[in-house]
Amino acid sequence: MFAGKAGCNQIESRLQTRVLNDYLYNLHLKYKAENPEIKLSLTSFASFRSSYIKLVKYSSRRTCLCQKHQNIALKVKGMEAVGATNTDSPDMLIRQNTDDEILQKISECEAETIKFSEWKRRDVNHKGKLTKRMMIENVKLPKTEFMTMFRRDLIEFRKHVLRVKCQYEEIKKLNEKLPQTHAICQMDFAENYSCGHAEEIQTAYLDK
């Protein structure tokens, strides 16, 4: 049995590294929605992830990102840098803590200011015309101002995450009651490749 496991590890070491396109928690919800007849816990689901498949980090994702997720992830990254949290996952942060607990941790950290990045829409001169483009900015705020802003962001982010969860639950219900002669089609959109930011949110991606 040990030799078999070692053999699997050798095979995985030769495979190309892959990165998940979402957090395991969200992927588990999606899996349950698409396979309502299969009963599988989050722990068991996570155990099937091979070593060459890496976990996602929203603050390091590249293109076509969710603006709400990316902005909150960038702020959580700033919090992690000053010791106000020990996770860089915004979804994990709100699942493990209430808003008051999160703000309490920020207030107790020793830093007087918090640095973070944020995507914002700014006026830029493009080919002689003034147009609005999504750009990433480095921000530095006093801790009290950051807490006020982050409290507001947490409220909106929890609503956003709840909507995603509800969507997966509704897809699961549709799958459970889907007639044999019917099919569910989920569609996404894409743009032609063009040069841009190394890391950008969806809105900036579509500005091109």
Secondary structure as UniProt FT lines:
FT   HELIX           2..13
FT   STRAND          18..19
FT   HELIX           24..34
FT   TURN            36..37
FT   HELIX           42..47
FT   TURN            51..52
FT   STRAND          53..54
FT   HELIX           58..60
FT   HELIX           67..81
FT   TURN            82..83
FT   HELIX           90..96
FT   HELIX           99..108
FT   STRAND          113..126
FT   TURN            127..128
FT   STRAND          129..142
FT   HELIX           143..176
FT   TURN            180..181
FT   HELIX           202..207
//
